[in-house]
């Protein structure tokens, strides 16, 4: 399922706020929606007045192509600097000045030239950070990524120009459910974190020791960002089916193709 976001800025007050959430609406004529509900933990995300809702980072051979989608008010113009940083040392491998008009209906596009870098692979999961800072020194974007290219050539799958053989299987989503903990004799979870007590990280490390390098996700559901970040860091790959839905509108279409 696609995760749902609700902006409660107008309802929030200074001081302590009590937030109650209930799922009760069922789409007319769709019987499967009766099973809808909260399958993940609920969290509150505090965002500044100016933020980019999401960033699309496309690393290429000599540069990084960036597409930013505005999620808040900033002004009519952005002047700043974008850098590509080594995620381990935070040393820059490329930078560029960014200047452009900010409009919520249109993304901000730019490219960052890069010098020497290392490619990401399951055996050597090297990561980099895209950082965008305005002239006042405020960081507006911080996105982690890896340089990697997957292609299909003559019916064969290639990863970073090398023949790729997928080894793996089904990758369950409910690593943090109480029954998974009980199964291995550990106490039940106490938070909604997908990696509580390193449960998910340890699971990925076990799969890698079994010589797996790729898995399919849980049917048509959307995963928490924690899963992706851990897999990127540890050198594991996941592929998914299209997220399921019970109704369609412009917002859902935009999130499906982002």
Secondary structure per residue as TSV (DSSP state, phi and psi in degrees):
chain	resnum	aa	ss	phi	psi
A	1	X	-	360.0	153.7
A	2	X	-	-79.3	137.9
A	3	X	-	-70.6	146.1
A	4	X	-	-107.6	138.6
A	5	X	-	-119.4	138.7
A	6	X	-	-128.1	124.1
A	7	X	-	-84.5	114.6
A	8	X	-	-111.9	22.0
A	9	X	T	-57.0	-44.4
A	10	X	T	-66.4	-25.9
A	11	X	T	-90.2	-18.2
A	12	X	-	-73.4	146.0
A	13	X	-	-124.6	160.9
A	14	X	S	-62.5	143.4
A	15	X	S	92.9	-155.8
A	16	X	-	-80.1	135.7
A	17	X	-	-123.2	138.7
A	18	X	-	-103.9	121.8
A	19	X	-	-113.2	124.6
A	20	X	-	-116.6	135.9
A	21	X	-	-125.6	132.9
A	22	X	-	-138.1	135.1
A	23	X	-	-103.2	118.4
A	24	X	-	-142.1	-8.2
A	25	X	-	-89.4	130.7
A	26	X	-	-116.9	133.7
A	27	X	-	-65.9	133.6
A	28	X	T	-64.3	130.9
A	29	X	T	82.7	3.5
A	30	X	-	-115.6	100.8
A	31	X	G	-69.8	-30.3
A	32	X	G	-66.1	-24.1
A	33	X	G	-67.3	-11.5
A	34	X	G	-61.6	-25.0
A	35	X	G	-88.1	2.2
A	36	X	-	-66.7	153.8
A	37	X	S	172.9	-160.2
A	38	X	-	-93.3	107.8
A	39	X	-	-101.3	-7.9
A	40	X	S	-128.5	169.3
A	41	X	-	-69.4	153.2
A	42	X	-	-96.5	135.4
A	43	X	-	-136.9	159.5
A	44	X	-	-108.2	127.9
A	45	X	-	-111.5	120.5
A	46	X	-	-92.8	121.7
A	47	X	-	-119.4	146.1
A	48	X	-	-72.0	168.2
A	49	X	S	-56.2	-31.4
A	50	X	S	-112.6	121.6
A	51	X	-	-159.0	157.9
A	52	X	E	-98.9	125.0
A	53	X	E	-60.3	-41.9
A	54	X	E	-159.8	159.5
A	55	X	E	-124.0	135.0
A	56	X	E	-105.1	116.4
A	57	X	E	-112.4	121.3
A	58	X	E	-118.8	94.1
A	59	X	E	-72.6	131.8
A	60	X	-	-121.2	-171.8
A	61	X	S	-66.4	-39.9
A	62	X	S	-120.4	-3.1
A	63	X	E	-156.8	176.5
A	64	X	E	-122.3	121.4
A	65	X	E	-89.7	131.5
A	66	X	E	-126.4	137.6
A	67	X	E	-130.9	116.1
A	68	X	E	-112.2	135.0
A	69	X	E	-113.1	119.6
A	70	X	E	-70.0	137.0
A	71	X	-	-119.9	-0.4
A	72	X	S	-153.2	178.1
A	73	X	-	-86.1	136.0
A	74	X	-	-131.7	-40.5
A	75	X	-	145.8	-173.6
A	76	X	S	-87.7	-20.4
A	77	X	E	-136.6	143.7
A	78	X	E	-119.3	128.3
A	79	X	E	-124.6	122.7
A	80	X	E	-167.8	-165.2
A	81	X	E	-134.1	134.5
A	82	X	E	-108.0	136.0
A	83	X	E	-128.6	148.0
A	84	X	E	-106.2	119.1
A	85	X	E	-113.2	144.7
A	86	X	E	-66.3	124.3
A	87	X	T	-66.3	-22.2
A	88	X	T	-86.7	-45.6
A	89	X	T	-100.5	-16.5
A	90	X	-	63.0	18.9
A	91	X	-	-83.6	139.7
A	92	X	E	-74.3	141.5
A	93	X	E	-113.9	-1.0
A	94	X	E	-178.8	153.6
A	95	X	E	-157.0	161.8
A	96	X	E	-160.3	153.1
A	97	X	E	-80.8	140.1
A	98	X	E	-118.9	125.5
A	99	X	E	-142.6	124.4
A	100	X	E	-169.7	166.2
A	101	X	E	-84.2	136.7
A	102	X	-	-101.5	119.9
A	103	X	B	-138.0	132.4
A	104	X	T	-64.9	-28.4
A	105	X	T	-84.7	-10.0
A	106	X	B	-127.9	138.1
A	107	X	-	-75.4	157.4
A	108	X	E	-92.4	123.3
A	109	X	E	-114.3	136.9
A	110	X	E	-162.9	166.8
A	111	X	E	-126.1	148.0
A	112	X	E	-117.0	112.3
A	113	X	E	-64.8	141.6
A	114	X	-	-127.6	153.6
A	115	X	-	-97.0	-128.8
A	116	X	S	-74.7	134.1
A	117	X	-	-148.6	167.6
A	118	X	-	-111.0	140.7
A	119	X	-	-78.3	151.0
A	120	X	B	-83.5	138.6
A	121	X	-	-151.0	162.1
A	122	X	S	-58.3	-30.6
A	123	X	S	-82.9	-27.9
A	124	X	S	-139.1	80.6
A	125	X	B	-77.8	73.5
A	126	X	-	-79.2	131.7
A	127	X	-	-121.7	154.4
A	128	X	E	-131.5	166.7
A	129	X	E	-125.7	130.6
A	130	X	E	-93.2	122.4
A	131	X	E	-123.1	130.2
A	132	X	E	-119.3	120.9
A	133	X	E	-122.9	134.3
A	134	X	E	-81.4	177.9
A	135	X	T	-66.2	-20.1
A	136	X	T	-84.0	-0.8
A	137	X	S	88.4	8.3
A	138	X	-	-87.1	125.0
A	139	X	E	-79.3	121.8
A	140	X	E	-99.1	-27.4
A	141	X	E	-139.6	137.5
A	142	X	E	-143.9	104.4
A	143	X	E	-126.4	128.7
A	144	X	E	-94.0	142.6
A	145	X	E	-157.9	174.4
A	146	X	-	-133.2	152.7
A	147	X	-	-84.1	110.5
A	148	X	-	-157.1	145.9
A	149	X	-	-135.1	126.5
A	150	X	E	-116.1	128.3
A	151	X	E	-136.2	156.5
A	152	X	E	-110.5	117.0
A	153	X	E	-127.7	120.1
A	154	X	T	53.1	37.8
A	155	X	T	82.5	2.2
A	156	X	E	-114.0	148.8
A	157	X	E	-93.7	130.1
A	158	X	E	-120.5	137.1
A	159	X	E	-123.0	117.7
A	160	X	T	52.4	44.7
A	161	X	T	68.2	10.8
A	162	X	E	-115.1	141.3
A	163	X	E	-57.2	129.9
A	164	X	-	-114.5	127.1
A	165	X	-	-114.6	116.6
A	166	X	-	-76.1	130.2
A	167	X	-	-128.8	114.7
A	168	X	-	168.1	-158.4
A	169	X	-	-169.8	-155.7
A	170	X	B	-66.1	140.0
A	171	X	-	-120.5	95.5
A	172	X	-	-59.8	149.8
A	173	X	S	-92.4	-24.9
A	174	X	-	-93.3	50.0
A	175	X	T	-66.1	-23.0
A	176	X	T	-102.1	10.7
A	177	X	S	-76.5	157.0
A	178	X	H	-64.0	-33.7
A	179	X	H	-71.2	-27.9
A	180	X	H	-67.0	-39.0
A	181	X	H	-66.4	-45.2
A	182	X	H	-61.8	-32.3
A	183	X	H	-62.3	-31.3
A	184	X	T	-105.4	13.4
A	185	X	T	77.1	24.9
A	186	X	-	-107.4	156.7
A	187	X	-	-64.7	156.5
A	188	X	-	-64.6	161.1
A	189	X	-	-65.0	156.8
A	190	X	S	-118.1	-9.7
A	191	X	S	-136.0	178.3
A	192	X	S	-94.1	8.8
A	193	X	-	-66.1	130.5
A	194	X	T	-69.8	-16.7
A	195	X	T	-120.7	32.8
A	196	X	G	-58.6	132.3
A	197	X	G	54.5	33.4
A	198	X	G	58.8	28.0
A	199	X	H	-62.6	-48.0
A	200	X	H	-72.0	-40.5
A	201	X	H	-58.2	-44.7
A	202	X	H	-64.1	-36.5
A	203	X	H	-64.2	-42.6
A	204	X	H	-64.2	-40.8
A	205	X	H	-63.1	-36.4
A	206	X	H	-66.2	-43.6
A	207	X	H	-62.0	-38.8
A	208	X	H	-67.5	-35.9
A	209	X	H	-67.1	-23.3
A	210	X	T	-84.4	7.1
A	211	X	T	72.7	23.9
A	212	X	-	-84.4	150.0
A	213	X	-	-132.6	-6.1
A	214	X	E	-157.9	145.4
A	215	X	E	-141.4	157.9
A	216	X	E	-92.4	138.6
A	217	X	-	-73.7	175.8
A	218	X	S	-70.2	95.6
A	219	X	T	46.6	-122.6
A	220	X	T	-109.3	23.0
A	221	X	-	-96.6	155.1
A	222	X	-	-89.5	140.5
A	223	X	-	-97.8	155.3
A	224	X	-	-69.8	150.7
A	225	X	H	-59.2	-25.3
A	226	X	H	-56.7	-40.6
A	227	X	H	-59.9	-47.3
A	228	X	H	-65.0	-43.3
A	229	X	H	-62.2	-41.6
A	230	X	H	-67.9	-42.5
A	231	X	H	-64.2	-40.3
A	232	X	H	-60.1	-43.7
A	233	X	H	-70.7	-37.4
A	234	X	H	-91.4	-11.0
A	235	X	T	85.6	51.2
A	236	X	-	-131.7	148.9
A	237	X	E	-118.2	144.0
A	238	X	E	-131.9	141.2
A	239	X	E	-125.3	155.7
A	240	X	-	-133.4	158.3
A	241	X	-	-81.9	166.8
A	242	X	-	-63.1	132.7
A	243	X	-	-55.3	143.3
A	244	X	-	-78.5	161.7
A	245	X	-	-157.2	160.7
A	246	X	S	-116.8	-9.4
A	247	X	S	-153.9	162.9
A	248	X	-	-132.2	135.3
A	249	X	-	-144.9	-178.9
A	250	X	H	-63.4	-37.2
A	251	X	H	-64.1	-44.3
A	252	X	H	-67.8	-38.3
A	253	X	H	-61.1	-42.5
A	254	X	H	-63.9	-39.8
A	255	X	H	-73.8	-28.8
A	256	X	H	-69.3	-34.4
A	257	X	-	-101.3	4.7
A	258	X	-	-64.8	360.0
